[in-house]
Protein backbone atom coordinates (compact mmCIF):
# COMPACT_ATOMS: atom_id res chain seq x y z
CA UNK A 1 0.00 0.00 0.00
CA UNK A 2 1.35 3.41 -0.96
CA UNK A 3 0.66 6.42 1.24
CA UNK A 4 0.82 10.19 0.82
CA UNK A 5 1.18 12.81 3.56
CA UNK A 6 -0.61 16.12 3.02
CA UNK A 7 -1.41 19.29 4.96
CA UNK A 8 -5.02 20.11 5.66
CA UNK A 9 -6.72 22.86 3.64
CA UNK A 10 -10.25 24.17 4.05
CA UNK A 11 -11.39 22.08 1.08
CA UNK A 12 -10.46 18.95 3.03
CA UNK A 13 -12.23 19.87 6.28
CA UNK A 14 -15.32 17.67 5.65
CA UNK A 15 -13.26 14.57 4.83
CA UNK A 16 -10.96 15.17 7.82
CA UNK A 17 -13.89 15.62 10.21
CA UNK A 18 -15.70 12.56 8.83
CA UNK A 19 -12.60 10.50 9.54
CA UNK A 20 -12.23 11.83 13.10
CA UNK A 21 -15.91 11.10 13.74
CA UNK A 22 -15.66 7.60 12.24
CA UNK A 23 -12.86 6.69 14.65
CA UNK A 24 -14.73 8.27 17.60
CA UNK A 25 -11.70 10.45 18.32
CA UNK A 26 -11.71 13.51 20.58
CA UNK A 27 -13.60 16.58 19.43
CA UNK A 28 -10.33 18.54 19.71
CA UNK A 29 -8.98 16.75 16.65
CA UNK A 30 -11.70 18.27 14.47
CA UNK A 31 -10.86 21.05 12.05
CA UNK A 32 -12.96 23.64 13.86
CA UNK A 33 -10.42 23.72 16.71
CA UNK A 34 -7.70 24.51 14.20
CA UNK A 35 -9.65 27.64 13.33
CA UNK A 36 -10.20 28.47 17.02
CA UNK A 37 -6.45 28.24 17.72
CA UNK A 38 -5.47 30.29 14.67
CA UNK A 39 -8.02 33.04 15.31
CA UNK A 40 -7.33 33.27 19.04
CA UNK A 41 -3.56 32.86 19.29
CA UNK A 42 -2.27 33.45 15.76
CA UNK A 43 -0.18 30.28 15.87
CA UNK A 44 0.91 28.37 12.78
CA UNK A 45 -0.85 25.04 12.44
CA UNK A 46 0.27 21.97 10.54
CA UNK A 47 -2.61 19.53 10.32
CA UNK A 48 -1.10 16.46 8.66
CA UNK A 49 -3.12 13.65 7.17
CA UNK A 50 -2.29 10.45 5.36
CA UNK A 51 -4.16 9.12 2.33
CA UNK A 52 -4.06 5.68 0.74
CA UNK A 53 -3.73 4.91 -2.97
CA UNK A 54 -7.46 5.62 -3.39
CA UNK A 55 -7.16 9.12 -1.90
CA UNK A 56 -9.01 8.17 1.29
CA UNK A 57 -7.84 9.55 4.64
CA UNK A 58 -6.39 6.75 6.78
CA UNK A 59 -4.78 8.81 9.54
CA UNK A 60 -4.54 12.35 10.96
CA UNK A 61 -2.12 14.28 13.17
CA UNK A 62 -2.93 17.91 14.10
CA UNK A 63 0.10 19.99 15.10
CA UNK A 64 0.41 23.55 16.41
CA UNK A 65 3.67 25.49 16.55
CA UNK A 66 4.35 27.65 19.60
CA UNK A 67 7.47 29.78 19.43
CA UNK A 68 8.77 32.31 21.94
CA UNK A 69 12.01 33.45 23.54
CA UNK A 70 10.73 32.52 26.99
CA UNK A 71 9.54 28.98 26.33
CA UNK A 72 11.22 27.94 23.09
CA UNK A 73 9.98 26.49 19.82
CA UNK A 74 7.93 23.28 19.75
CA UNK A 75 5.02 21.46 18.14
CA UNK A 76 2.08 20.22 20.21
CA UNK A 77 -0.90 18.01 19.39
CA UNK A 78 -2.83 19.83 20.59
CA UNK A 79 -2.08 22.71 22.98
CA UNK A 80 -4.60 24.43 25.29
CA UNK A 81 -6.86 21.36 25.32
CA UNK A 82 -6.64 17.98 27.01
CA UNK A 83 -6.50 15.60 24.09
CA UNK A 84 -4.79 15.29 20.73
CA UNK A 85 -2.17 13.10 19.11
CA UNK A 86 -2.25 10.78 16.15
CA UNK A 87 -5.28 8.77 15.02
CA UNK A 88 -4.76 6.19 12.29
CA UNK A 89 -6.03 2.97 10.75
CA UNK A 90 -2.81 1.07 11.37
CA UNK A 91 0.72 1.20 12.78
CA UNK A 92 2.02 1.64 9.25
CA UNK A 93 0.01 4.84 8.86
CA UNK A 94 0.96 6.02 12.35
CA UNK A 95 4.62 5.57 11.43
CA UNK A 96 4.18 7.64 8.27
CA UNK A 97 2.60 10.49 10.23
CA UNK A 98 5.19 10.39 13.00
CA UNK A 99 8.01 10.48 10.46
CA UNK A 100 6.36 13.49 8.80
CA UNK A 101 6.03 15.23 12.18
CA UNK A 102 9.68 14.54 12.97
CA UNK A 103 10.75 15.94 9.60
CA UNK A 104 8.63 19.05 10.16
CA UNK A 105 10.16 19.45 13.62
CA UNK A 106 13.64 19.47 12.10
CA UNK A 107 12.58 21.77 9.27
CA UNK A 108 11.24 24.51 11.58
CA UNK A 109 14.02 23.89 14.14
CA UNK A 110 11.60 22.97 16.92
CA UNK A 111 12.82 21.34 20.14
CA UNK A 112 10.29 18.54 20.11
CA UNK A 113 6.87 17.26 19.12
CA UNK A 114 4.39 16.60 21.96
CA UNK A 115 1.57 14.10 21.37
CA UNK A 116 -1.27 14.15 23.93
CA UNK A 117 -2.60 10.62 23.60
CA UNK A 118 -5.41 8.91 25.49
CA UNK A 119 -4.08 5.47 24.52
CA UNK A 120 -0.50 4.14 24.46
CA UNK A 121 1.32 3.97 21.15
CA UNK A 122 3.01 0.78 20.01
CA UNK A 123 6.60 0.90 21.24
CA UNK A 124 7.69 -1.10 18.22
CA UNK A 125 7.24 2.09 16.20
CA UNK A 126 10.73 3.47 15.41
CA UNK A 127 10.13 6.94 16.88
CA UNK A 128 8.29 5.83 20.03
CA UNK A 129 10.39 5.30 23.14
CA UNK A 130 9.05 4.57 26.61
CA UNK A 131 11.51 6.96 28.26
CA UNK A 132 10.07 9.79 26.17
CA UNK A 133 6.53 9.29 27.44
CA UNK A 134 5.19 11.28 30.39
CA UNK A 135 2.74 9.45 32.65
CA UNK A 136 2.08 12.20 35.19
CA UNK A 137 -1.27 13.25 33.69
CA UNK A 138 -4.62 11.52 34.15
CA UNK A 139 -8.25 12.25 33.53
CA UNK A 140 -11.31 11.29 35.57
CA UNK A 141 -14.34 9.83 33.79
CA UNK A 142 -17.74 9.27 35.40
CA UNK A 143 -20.22 6.93 33.73
CA UNK A 144 -23.55 8.46 34.66
CA UNK A 145 -26.25 6.20 36.10
CA UNK A 146 -29.77 6.11 34.72
CA UNK A 147 -31.08 9.11 36.68
CA UNK A 148 -29.81 12.13 38.58
CA UNK A 149 -31.49 10.71 41.68
CA UNK A 150 -29.38 7.56 41.38
CA UNK A 151 -26.22 9.69 41.28
CA UNK A 152 -27.40 11.83 44.20
CA UNK A 153 -27.89 8.73 46.33
CA UNK A 154 -24.52 7.26 45.32
CA UNK A 155 -22.36 10.18 46.50
CA UNK A 156 -23.24 9.68 50.16
CA UNK A 157 -24.75 11.81 52.91
CA UNK A 158 -21.61 13.87 53.60
CA UNK A 159 -21.24 15.03 49.99
CA UNK A 160 -24.96 15.66 49.65
CA UNK A 161 -24.77 17.96 52.68
CA UNK A 162 -21.75 19.75 51.19
CA UNK A 163 -23.52 20.19 47.86
CA UNK A 164 -26.57 21.69 49.58
CA UNK A 165 -24.62 24.01 51.91
CA UNK A 166 -24.50 27.06 49.54
CA UNK A 167 -28.29 27.04 49.30
CA UNK A 168 -28.36 28.51 52.81
CA UNK A 169 -26.44 31.50 51.41
CA UNK A 170 -28.97 31.96 48.62
CA UNK A 171 -26.83 30.33 45.92
CA UNK A 172 -28.30 30.33 42.42
CA UNK A 173 -27.20 28.23 39.45
CA UNK A 174 -27.39 29.40 35.83
CA UNK A 175 -26.55 27.75 32.53
CA UNK A 176 -26.07 29.85 29.41
CA UNK A 177 -23.84 31.05 26.64
CA UNK A 178 -22.12 34.25 25.60
CA UNK A 179 -24.38 36.35 27.86
CA UNK A 180 -22.62 34.82 30.89
CA UNK A 181 -19.08 35.25 29.57
CA UNK A 182 -18.22 38.40 31.56
CA UNK A 183 -19.29 36.74 34.82
CA UNK A 184 -17.41 33.55 33.94
CA UNK A 185 -14.25 35.46 33.15
CA UNK A 186 -14.45 37.52 36.33
CA UNK A 187 -14.29 34.34 38.43
CA UNK A 188 -11.88 32.48 36.16
CA UNK A 189 -9.34 35.30 35.78
CA UNK A 190 -9.09 35.97 39.50
CA UNK A 191 -8.67 32.28 40.27
CA UNK A 192 -5.90 31.94 37.70
CA UNK A 193 -4.06 34.90 39.23
CA UNK A 194 -4.48 33.42 42.71
CA UNK A 195 -3.01 30.13 41.46
CA UNK A 196 -0.10 31.96 39.87
CA UNK A 197 -1.12 30.97 36.35
CA UNK A 198 -1.34 33.39 33.38
CA UNK A 199 -4.94 33.62 32.23
CA UNK A 200 -6.26 32.96 28.72
CA UNK A 201 -7.76 35.91 26.92
CA UNK A 202 -11.51 36.32 26.99
CA UNK A 203 -11.30 36.00 23.21
CA UNK A 204 -10.61 32.26 23.48
CA UNK A 205 -13.84 31.59 25.33
CA UNK A 206 -15.77 33.99 23.12
CA UNK A 207 -14.56 32.19 20.00
CA UNK A 208 -15.51 28.79 21.37
CA UNK A 209 -18.93 29.90 22.63
CA UNK A 210 -19.85 31.54 19.32
CA UNK A 211 -18.81 28.45 17.35
CA UNK A 212 -21.86 26.24 16.84
CA UNK A 213 -19.75 23.16 16.08
CA UNK A 214 -17.95 23.43 19.43
CA UNK A 215 -21.13 22.68 21.42
CA UNK A 216 -20.07 24.61 24.50
CA UNK A 217 -21.86 26.41 27.31
CA UNK A 218 -21.19 28.10 30.66
CA UNK A 219 -22.32 27.23 34.18
CA UNK A 220 -22.35 29.96 36.86
CA UNK A 221 -23.05 30.04 40.58
CA UNK A 222 -24.17 33.32 42.16
CA UNK A 223 -24.49 34.31 45.80
CA UNK A 224 -26.44 37.53 46.34
CA UNK A 225 -25.91 38.42 42.69
CA UNK A 226 -22.13 37.97 42.79
CA UNK A 227 -20.61 35.32 40.48
CA UNK A 228 -18.66 32.96 42.76
CA UNK A 229 -18.33 29.76 40.72
CA UNK A 230 -17.80 29.22 37.01
CA UNK A 231 -17.46 26.25 34.69
CA UNK A 232 -16.86 25.97 30.95
CA UNK A 233 -18.43 22.87 29.39
CA UNK A 234 -17.84 21.20 26.02
CA UNK A 235 -20.22 18.52 24.75
CA UNK A 236 -19.14 15.78 22.36
CA UNK A 237 -22.18 13.64 21.54
CA UNK A 238 -23.05 11.88 24.83
CA UNK A 239 -19.84 12.98 26.54
CA UNK A 240 -19.61 16.22 28.53
CA UNK A 241 -16.24 17.67 29.56
CA UNK A 242 -15.40 20.51 31.94
CA UNK A 243 -11.96 21.71 30.79
CA UNK A 244 -12.08 24.90 32.89
CA UNK A 245 -13.63 25.56 36.29
CA UNK A 246 -12.99 28.15 38.99
CA UNK A 247 -14.41 29.53 42.19
CA UNK A 248 -13.93 32.76 44.11
CA UNK A 249 -11.85 31.68 47.10
CA UNK A 250 -13.61 34.21 49.34
CA UNK A 251 -16.68 31.96 49.12
CA UNK A 252 -15.02 28.54 49.22
CA UNK A 253 -15.99 28.08 52.86
CA UNK A 254 -19.59 27.68 51.68
CA UNK A 255 -18.77 24.69 49.45
CA UNK A 256 -19.43 26.49 46.17
CA UNK A 257 -17.44 23.91 44.18
CA UNK A 258 -19.53 20.97 45.42
CA UNK A 259 -22.76 22.81 44.68
CA UNK A 260 -21.61 23.83 41.20
CA UNK A 261 -20.42 20.38 40.18
CA UNK A 262 -23.59 18.75 41.43
CA UNK A 263 -25.77 21.19 39.50
CA UNK A 264 -23.67 20.65 36.36
CA UNK A 265 -23.99 16.87 36.70
CA UNK A 266 -27.71 17.24 37.31
CA UNK A 267 -27.97 19.35 34.15
CA UNK A 268 -26.03 16.71 32.20
CA UNK A 269 -28.95 14.31 32.58
CA UNK A 270 -31.25 16.77 30.79
CA UNK A 271 -28.82 16.73 27.83
CA UNK A 272 -28.81 12.96 27.54
CA UNK A 273 -25.18 12.73 28.64
CA UNK A 274 -23.88 9.27 29.55
CA UNK A 275 -20.25 10.12 30.33
CA UNK A 276 -18.85 13.07 32.29
CA UNK A 277 -15.20 14.05 31.88
CA UNK A 278 -13.82 15.96 34.86
CA UNK A 279 -10.80 17.05 32.83
CA UNK A 280 -7.07 16.58 33.12
CA UNK A 281 -5.14 16.54 36.39
CA UNK A 282 -1.59 15.91 37.44
CA UNK A 283 -1.36 12.71 39.48
CA UNK A 284 -0.18 14.61 42.56
CA UNK A 285 -2.75 17.44 42.30
CA UNK A 286 -5.26 18.15 45.03
CA UNK A 287 -7.96 18.58 42.40
CA UNK A 288 -7.74 14.86 41.61
CA UNK A 289 -9.01 13.95 45.08
CA UNK A 290 -11.98 16.30 44.60
CA UNK A 291 -12.85 14.63 41.29
CA UNK A 292 -12.53 11.10 42.67
CA UNK A 293 -15.23 11.64 45.28
CA UNK A 294 -17.93 11.72 42.58
CA UNK A 295 -17.28 8.06 41.77
CA UNK A 296 -15.40 8.38 38.49
CA UNK A 297 -12.64 6.15 37.16
CA UNK A 298 -9.11 7.46 36.71
CA UNK A 299 -7.75 7.03 33.18
CA UNK A 300 -4.09 7.32 32.27
CA UNK A 301 -2.96 9.87 29.67
CA UNK A 302 0.14 9.32 27.55
CA UNK A 303 2.19 12.32 26.48
CA UNK A 304 4.79 11.20 23.97
CA UNK A 305 7.70 13.32 22.76
CA UNK A 306 9.52 13.08 19.45
CA UNK A 307 13.02 14.46 19.99
CA UNK A 308 16.08 15.05 17.82
CA UNK A 309 18.57 12.21 18.10
CA UNK A 310 20.61 12.47 21.29
CA UNK A 311 18.29 15.01 22.94
CA UNK A 312 16.95 14.50 26.48
CA UNK A 313 13.30 15.09 27.36
CA UNK A 314 12.84 18.44 29.14
CA UNK A 315 9.10 19.22 29.19
CA UNK A 316 7.74 22.39 30.76
CA UNK A 317 6.92 21.66 34.40
CA UNK A 318 5.66 23.71 37.32
CA UNK A 319 8.12 21.83 39.54
CA UNK A 320 10.99 23.49 37.68
CA UNK A 321 12.48 26.17 39.97
CA UNK A 322 12.30 28.81 37.23
CA UNK A 323 8.57 28.29 36.79
CA UNK A 324 7.92 28.06 40.53
CA UNK A 325 9.47 31.51 40.92
CA UNK A 326 7.23 32.81 38.13
CA UNK A 327 4.18 31.34 39.88
CA UNK A 328 5.07 33.03 43.16
CA UNK A 329 5.57 36.38 41.47
CA UNK A 330 2.38 36.08 39.44
CA UNK A 331 0.27 35.56 42.55
CA UNK A 332 1.37 38.99 43.79
CA UNK A 333 0.33 40.88 40.63
CA UNK A 334 -2.65 43.26 40.79
CA UNK A 335 -5.51 41.57 38.94
CA UNK A 336 -5.79 44.14 36.09
CA UNK A 337 -2.07 43.74 35.33
CA UNK A 338 -2.27 39.93 35.46
CA UNK A 339 -5.28 40.01 33.12
CA UNK A 340 -3.44 42.28 30.67
CA UNK A 341 -0.13 40.42 30.60
CA UNK A 342 -1.46 36.89 31.04
CA UNK A 343 -2.83 36.25 27.53
CA UNK A 344 0.48 37.30 25.95
CA UNK A 345 2.34 34.78 28.12
CA UNK A 346 -0.05 31.82 28.15
CA UNK A 347 -0.40 31.68 24.36
CA UNK A 348 3.09 30.17 24.28
CA UNK A 349 2.48 27.65 27.08
CA UNK A 350 0.90 24.42 25.78
HELIX and SHEET records of a PDB file:
HELIX    1   1 UNK A   10  UNK A   12  5                                   3    
HELIX    2   2 UNK A   13  UNK A   22  1                                  10    
HELIX    3   3 UNK A   27  UNK A   29  5                                   3    
HELIX    4   4 UNK A   31  UNK A   41  1                                  11    
HELIX    5   5 UNK A   91  UNK A  107  1                                  17    
HELIX    6   6 UNK A  130  UNK A  132  5                                   3    
HELIX    7   7 UNK A  148  UNK A  154  1                                   7    
HELIX    8   8 UNK A  156  UNK A  165  1                                  10    
HELIX    9   9 UNK A  166  UNK A  169  5                                   4    
HELIX   10  10 UNK A  178  UNK A  180  5                                   3    
HELIX   11  11 UNK A  181  UNK A  195  1                                  15    
HELIX   12  12 UNK A  202  UNK A  209  1                                   8    
HELIX   13  13 UNK A  212  UNK A  214  5                                   3    
HELIX   14  14 UNK A  249  UNK A  254  5                                   6    
HELIX   15  15 UNK A  256  UNK A  270  1                                  15    
HELIX   16  16 UNK A  286  UNK A  292  1                                   7    
HELIX   17  17 UNK A  321  UNK A  330  1                                  10    
HELIX   18  18 UNK A  335  UNK A  346  1                                  12    
SHEET    1   A 7 UNK A   4  UNK A   7  0                                        
SHEET    2   A 7 UNK A  44  UNK A  51 -1                                        
SHEET    3   A 7 UNK A  57  UNK A  68 -1                                        
SHEET    4   A 7 UNK A  72  UNK A  77 -1                                        
SHEET    5   A 7 UNK A 112  UNK A 117  1                                        
SHEET    6   A 7 UNK A 302  UNK A 307 -1                                        
SHEET    7   A 7 UNK A 133  UNK A 134 -1                                        
SHEET    1   B 4 UNK A   4  UNK A   7  0                                        
SHEET    2   B 4 UNK A  44  UNK A  51 -1                                        
SHEET    3   B 4 UNK A  57  UNK A  68 -1                                        
SHEET    4   B 4 UNK A  86  UNK A  88 -1                                        
SHEET    1   C 7 UNK A 172  UNK A 176  0                                        
SHEET    2   C 7 UNK A 216  UNK A 223 -1                                        
SHEET    3   C 7 UNK A 226  UNK A 236 -1                                        
SHEET    4   C 7 UNK A 239  UNK A 247 -1                                        
SHEET    5   C 7 UNK A 275  UNK A 282  1                                        
SHEET    6   C 7 UNK A 137  UNK A 143 -1                                        
SHEET    7   C 7 UNK A 297  UNK A 300 -1                                        
END                                                                             
